[in-house]
Amino acid sequence: MKAGYKVNKQEVFDYLDSKNIWYEVTEHQAVYNMEEVAKLDVPYPTANAKNLFVRDGKKRNYYLITTKADKQLDLKEFRNHNNTKRLSFASPDELMQILGLIPGAVTPLGLLNPTESNIEFFIDEEFLSQPGIIGVHPNDNTATVWIKTQDLIQLIEDHGNSVHIINLEYK
């Protein structure tokens, strides 16, 4: 696939099938924030992920941070613990240009979209705890795909992105 091509929801499912990766899908109305996600009836509510797409001030380094839905992430603390420059949220235009996603549909599976940007992926280590499942959008905010966390990490590493498994509980 060439840069600029965006993998759609069905192509995500087809890709997971081609890799023989277990997953379940929950279709739902479009959701745009964690408050709306919390109202959904889903099979693994503690596995819901919150995804933040951020960048440094010079727009040279981009990061996708995935944490448990109920956690608050302090970007200053994240920066201090992960040796990054000052971070801010990427704009909707940057999100579309780089990941091919709209606000509300941010997902680690967006890293499967061909891009010229190298995006570092940070994932909360709590997703590796039992049951070891994570719920993310399949590049579309009208569904949640439940996948084993280790499989997601492997997919992203195989795609060429750096993966950092970190503790997002800062004291």
N, C-alpha and C positions, 0 to 999 in steps of 0.2 A: 504494500500500500504506500502511496506517495503522501508526502506532507500535505496537509490540508484536507485529506479524506477523514471523515468522522465515522467511527464504528457505531452503528445504531443498536438498539435494544436487542433485536432478534439476532444480529451478528454477534453480540456478546454471548447470548445463549448458545449459538452455533459453535462459537470458539470454545466455550467451556465443554460442550459435547465432544468436540474434536480432540480435546485433551483428556477425555474421560474423567472429568472433574465432577464430583457430586455437587449438586446445588438444588435449592428449592426457590420458587418464585412466589411472591405475594404481590398481586396486582392491586392497585389502589388509586384513588383520585390523586391528581397532582398535588405535591406538597412542596412548600418553599422554605420552611424553617423547622426547627426542632419542636416547636410548640405544636405544629400541625402533625408532625411525625408521631408525637406522643399520644395523639388521639386515635391512631390507627390500631386496629386489632391485628396483631402480628404474632406468629408462632414463637419467636425468640426475642421478646422485648428487651432483655438485658444485653442482647448482642447488637442492638442498633448502633450505628456509627455516626459520628458528627465529623464532617470533613471541612477543613479550612485550607483555602488556597491563598498563600501569602508570598510576598516578594521582599527583596531588600530595596533600599531607597534608590539605588542606581538601576533597578530593573534588570540586573544581571543574573541574579540567583532567585529561583522560584522553588517553593516548598509546598508539598501537600502533607498536611498533618491530619491524621485520623485518630480520634479519641472516642471513648465511650460517650454516648449521647448525653448522659447526665453530668458530665464533667465540664467545668469552666476552665478554659485555657488562658493563662496569662502570657501574652506574647513576649513581654519583657523577661519573664522568668524562663520561658522557652529559649529565648536568645542567649541568656546567661548560661544555661545548662548545655547548650548545643553549639556554642561558639559561632553564632551567626551575627551578621550586622543587624542594625535596627530593622524590624519587620513591620509591614502593614499589609492590609488585605489587597489582593490584586483586584483590579477593576473588572466589571462585567465584560468589557471589551477584551481585556487581557485573558480572561477566563475562556471566552469564546475562541479567540485567536490561538491560544496555546493548547487548551485542552478540548476545545470543541464543545464546551458545556455552557449551560445557562445557570444563573444563580438558582439555587435550590436543587440542582442536579449534580453538584460536585461529588465525585466519587473516585476512589483509586482506580477503578476500571477505565476512567478517562485517560489514564496513562497508556492505555493500549492504542489510543489515537496517535497516528504518526505526527511527530512534532520535531522542530529543529531545536527546541529548548530541552536542556537536561534538567529534569525536575527531581529533586531529592524527596523521597517518601519517608515520612516518619509515622510509625504506628505504635499505639499504646500497647505495651506488653500484656495488659490485662486481657486483650483479645485472645491470647494464647492459653489462658486458663479455661478450665472446663466450662462450657462444652466445646470450646475451641472454634466457635462459629462467629462470623461477622455478617452483619446485614448492611449492604451498600446498594446504591442505585446502579442499574445496568446502563449508564449513560443517558438515563431518562428518569424524570422524577415521578413517573406514574407506576413504578414498581420497585420492589426491594428484592434483591437476590441474596439468599443466604448461602454462604460458602464457608468451607473450612479456612480458618485464618492462615494456616500453613500453605494451603493451595494458592490463596491470594498472593501471599508474599512471594511464592515461587514464580507465579505468573509475571509479577512485576519485575523480579530479578531477571527472569528469562528475557523480558522485553528490553532490558538494558538500563533500567533505572536503579539508582542506589536506594536500598531499603535500610532504615534504622529502626530497630525495635528498642523503644525507650520507655522509661518510667515517667509518666506525665503527672505524677503526684509530687509537686514541689513543696518543700517545707521552708 
